[in-house]
Structure formats: C-alpha cells, structure tokens
Amino acid sequence: MMATVADLDEAALIAIVLSACPTRPAPEGPGDDAAVLPASRHRRVLTTDALVEGTHFLRAHPPRSLGWKALAVNLSDVAAMGATPEAFVLSLALPADLPLAYFEAFARGLGAYARMLGVHLAGGDTVRANGPQAPLTINISAWGEASEPLLCRSGGRPGDLVMVAGPIGRAGHGLDLWLAAHPPTALTSWASPDAIPHDINLLEQHLQPTPPLWAGPWALAHGASAGMDLSDGLATDLPRLAAASDLTLTIDLDQLPADDLLGALDPRVRAAHGEDYSLVVLVPPEHADAFRAQGFVAIGQAAANASESPLPASARVLWRVAGRVVPPVTPTFSHFR
C-alpha cells in the first residue's frame, strides 16, 4: 500500500522539509514561534505567492519541479525590484492522499533551488487540507535586500524603451502542447517522484522556470527607470506597468526576442501567455546599448499619456505588427475571469 502524508505526524513532515532545505539556527531559522531577521543597513523587499492545485498546477506536475517552481516564482518578484533574495517561509496545506514520495521529491526540489540561489528557509506552517479532492496548496513568502532606489513599476518616463530579458511565451506554449497531448482530465493522478517533462526544453519553462534573477539588480544599477517581472505575461503585465508610470506603451510584436523553440508561433499568442517569469524594464534611450549588450531586447517605446481623463490600464498599450496597429492582445488566463 502506498504511503501518504497522512501516515506521518506534523513533526515528521516538517523534518522532511528541514532536511531538504538550507536553514539557519533559531531564531533566524525554524524553531521558535517566529523568525528574527538580522539587522541590515539596506531595505528589505517582501513578497508572497500561492500555488493552488487545479488553478496553478495539476497533480501530474512533477513534484521536484513543483518545489523548485514554488520558490522561483517568489524570488522572481524579489529580484524584479532590484533586490538580492535572502530567505523565505513556507506554508503547506496537504491533502490526505498526497503520496509521501511526492512530498519528499517536492521538498528536494525546493531545497535544490534554495541552495543554488543561496537563500534559506526561515520557518513556516504545515496543515491538513480536508475534504474530498482537497487541493494541495503551497504558499511562500520571500524577501531580499536592496539598496536605494528600488526598481518599481512607477518611475518610467516618456521616450523610454520597453525592453525584456528572458523568454516570452515559452512556458505557455509548452503547457499548451502538454495539455493537447494529455487532456487535463487524464492528468489527475499524482505524478511519480521521478517524472520529467516529455519536452524538457519547452515544457520545462512552465514546470520548472529559471527566472533571470540577475536582470533586476543589473537593470537597476545601469539606469532602468521602471520594471516588473512577467509572471502573468505581456498582455496582463504591460498595462500594469504603463498605469503605474502614467504612460502609454507602443509594443511591436514582431520585435519579440527570437526563440528557436517557438519557431513561427504567432507573436500575439506569445504575448498572451504568462508564467515565463522574465523581466520587462523601461530604459532611457541613452542606456539602451548597454542593455542590448547584456541580452535585453527592445520591443517598444513609452509615451506620455495624452488623455485628459484617466485611461483604463488595458487602453494604455498599443499593439503593432509590421508597424500596423492590431487588436488588443487578450490574456490566456485570469484568476477571476
């Protein structure tokens, strides 16, 4: 009979995570009611992100990749502000039928990414998710240190170039191909602990993303005026960036970064997809060459908001192909649509 997390008590489950992840002695690490952050001369940037089974991932998601991803999506937010990731806390709601081997592989993936980035687990909570088909729920809060100023969504100026670092559309297309070959109704079983993607080069961007964590601190140090991580994709995140800086953005979809894995995929589809966890920044023209040399790609330009009345965020982005305006790009996913 397959062992599940219901066969262990809370202390044993916590021990599995602690053995897999780097930690520090209490009170900076687990062991007390709360963790203590060491004093710092710099500001701390804090974020939190939840992954819920059925909304953000399926039971067929390889567990090691899921542990990696749960931390990566949080550290992407921290680094996008120009901060250096430092530590995180973890909360889990575990369904009773979650295989113990799945949970152990999840912890190994979480710990592997934490060690690679030099961040440590500071604490957390583990609870049981009750009810029929109760979802596995993962919540991480992460933080990092940053000097002044920060790389915020506000601060962009008319004339800035819109530049991106990292892939655009790869995660969503990989997921589309996976679901086309394996309908969601066939992906309801817990993946085996050693499961790997069928197309490791494309689907891995969705299952186990590697955000360009270097890009935010580098962009901040080299003159970027604003920026944010592309967790939800260009179609969702660019309007947020434009609204925060009170700008309008003109985006040339045929200038998206070349990607051999995506071939001739429609750039509108690429812009609609999310979960690449790349970085978009607004860059003054005089700094553009330095950004290009670092691998950033220019995909558009910012202009002043000419409207006398407040514009909705969705109206702040003008999409073009071959210099011609095209209909707005519709995001492929929204939590509440």
N, C-alpha and C positions, 0 to 999 in steps of 0.2 A: 504494500500500500504506500502511495506517495506521501512523503512528509510535507506538511504545510506549516505556515507560520502559526497556526492555531495550536501546534504541538509544543510550542515554546512559550515561556512567560516573557514579560516585557524586558526584564533584565537581560535575558539571553539574546533577544532580538537586538537590543541596544549594543550588546557586546560584539555582535557581528559587524555592525556599522563602525564601532570604535576600532576594531581590529583592522578594518579595511582602509580607514581614512587617517590622514595625519592629524594629530591633536597636540594641544599644549597642556601642561599641568593646570589643575584648577588653582585660582579662579579664572584664568584666561581661557581655560578649556572646560570640557564637561566635568561635572562632579558636584556642583553647587546648584542652588535654585536659579541662578542666572550667571552669565559670564561677565567678566570685567574686561573692558577694553583698555589696553595700555595707553598711557598718556602719549600724545603726539603733538608736534608743532603744526601739523597740517590739518586741514578739514577732512572729514570722513564723508564719503558718498555711500548712501544706503539704498538698497533696492530689495524688492520681494517679488517672487513669481511662483505661480502654482501651475502644476501639470495634473490634469484630471483625466483618468481613463475614460475613453469614449468621446472626449472633447479634444484632447491634445495628443492622445496616443491610443493605440489598440493593444489588446493583450498579446498580439503577435509581435509587438515591438521587442527586439532582442534586449534582454534585461541589462546586460553590461552597457550597451549603447544608451539605454534609458537613464541609467545612473549618471553617465557622462553628460548626456544632454541636459538633465535637470540642473546641473551645476553650470554648464556652459551658457545657458540662456540668461542666467543671473549675472555671471561675470561679464557677459557682453554688455549689459546695461551699465555696469560699474565702469568698464573701460571706455565706453562711449562718452562718458562725462570727462574723460581725460585722467581718470584715477587708476591707480595700481591696485588690483584686487588683493585683499588681505585675509579674509576669513568669512565663514558662513555658519548659519544654523539651519537645521533640517527638521521638518515635521512630516510625519507619515501617518496616513490612515490606511490600515492594511485589511483587505477583505480576508475572511477566514480561509478561503480556498486558495489563497496565493501560495504556490509551491515554495517550500523553503529554499530549494536550489535556485529559483528565480530571484528570491530576495537576496541571497548570498551573492549572486552574479551582479545584481543591481548595486550592491554595496562595493563590490570590486571595481566596477566602472566609475562610480562616484569617487572612490579613493584614487584611482589611477589618474583622473583628470585633476584632482586636487593636488596630487604630488607633482604632476607635470607643471602646474602653474605656481607652485609654492604657496598655496593657501591652506588653511587648517580649519577643521571642524571645531566650533566653539561650544556647541550644545544643540538642544532640540527637544523633540517630543515624539512619542510613538503611541498611537491609539488603534483600537479595533474599529473597522468600518463594518457595521452590522446591516442586515437586510439582504434580501435576495439580489444577487448580481450587484452587490455593493461595489462601487468603483475604487480602485487604487488611487489615492490622492497624495501627491508629493508637493510640498511647499518648502521653498528655500528662501532665506533672506541672506543677502551677501553685502559686504561692504569693502571699501578700499580707501586709500589715502590719496589726496590730491592737493597740489599747491594752487594758489590763486593765479589767474582766474580759472573758472571751470569752463568746460566746453558744453554750453547749454543750447537748447533749441532756439532761444531768443539770441539776438546779437547779430544776425545776418544783416547785410546791407545791400542796397540796390547796386547792381553790377557784379556782385559775387558770382562765381561759377559754382554750379552744382556738381560735386564730384563724389564718386563712390569708390570704396575699396572692398574687394571680396566679390563672390559670385552673386548674380542676380537671376533668380528663377530656377536655380538648380534643385533646391530642396522640394519645391512644389511639383516640378516635373517628375522627379524621381518618385514622389509619392503617387502621382497620377499613374505612372507606369506600373507601380506595385499593385495599386488597387484595381487597375484594369486586368492584370493577370490573376489577381486573387481578390474577388469581391469582398467587401467588408464583412458580409455575413459568413464568409469562410475563414475569417481571421479572428475568431472569438475564443480560441484556446490560448492558454499561456504559452509563450514561446519557450523552447528548450534553452537552458542556460548557455549553450554554445552556438545558438542560432546566429547566422550572419546574413546580411542583405544578399539578394540574388545579384544585384548590380552594385557592387561595392563602391564603384567610382561615382555613381549618380545618386542612388538612394541613400548612401551614407550621409550626404549633406542634410537630409531630413532626419535620419535615425541618430546620427552621431556628429552634430555640427562642430566645426572648429572655427569659431569667430576670430576675426583678425584683431585680437586684443591689443596688439601693438599700435593699431592705427589711431585710436582716440588720443592717447598720450602724445604720440608723434604729431598728429594734426594740431593739437593744442599748442605744442611747443613751436610749431612752424607757421603760425599765423591764421589758422582757420577761425572764422568768426562765429560759427554755429555748427551744430551737428547732432546726430542721433543714430541709434542702432536701428537696423532694418529688420526688426523682428516680425512685423506684420506685412512687409513688402512695400514697394514704391507707391502703389496705388493708395495704400492706407496711411503710410508714414509721411510722405511728402506734403500732403495737405496739413498735417500737424506741424511740420517744420515751418511751412510758409505762414501759417496762422500765428505761431509763436513769435516769429520775427516780423509780422505785419508786412509780408511781401507777397508778390505773385511769382510763380516759378514757371518758366517755359522749359519743357523737357523734350528732347529729341530722342525718340525711342530707338531710332536706328543707330544711335551712338552708344547703346548699352555695351558693356565690356564683351569682347569676343569670347566665345566659350565653345570649344570643340565638342564638349559633351552634349551641348544643346543643339548644335547644328543650326538648321534654319528655323527653329522654333519661333513662332510669331512673337515679336517683342512685346506686344500687348499682353500676351499670356505670361511672359516672363515678369512684366511689371505688376501683374495682378497677383502673383504668387508671393507667399511670405515664408518665414522660417529659415532664411539664409543666414540671418544674424550678421550681415555685412554692415558697413558704416557709410552713411551719407554725410557730407560736410558742405558748408558754404565757404568758399575760398576767395579772398580778394585776388583780382587778376594778376597782380604783381608777384604773387606766391605760387601761381599755377604750375610753372615749370618744375619747381621743387617737388610739388605733389605728384606730377606726372612721373618724374624720375623715381619716385617711391612706389609707383604702381597704381596710383589713383587715376580714375578715368573721368573726364568731363562729360556730362550728359545733358547739361542745360545751363540756364542763367537765371538770376534773380532780378526782379524789377520792383520799383516802388508800387505800392497799392494805390491805384489812381481813383478808386471808387470813393465817393463821398460818404457812402454808408458802409457799415461793416459787411464784409463778404463772408459767406459760409466757407468753411475750410475746403470743401470739395470744389469750390469755384476758384480757388487760388492757384490751381495747377492747370496749365495749358499743355496738352499733349500734341506732339507733332511727329509725322513720319515723312521723310524726304522733304522737309520744310513746310508741309501742309498740315493744317490743324485736323485732328481726328477726334472722334467722340471720346469722352472721358473714359478712363480705364476703370472697370468695376472690380473691386477686390474679390477674390475667390472665397474668402472666409471672414465671418464676423461672429463674435460670441453671441450677440443678441439679435441677429437678423435671421 
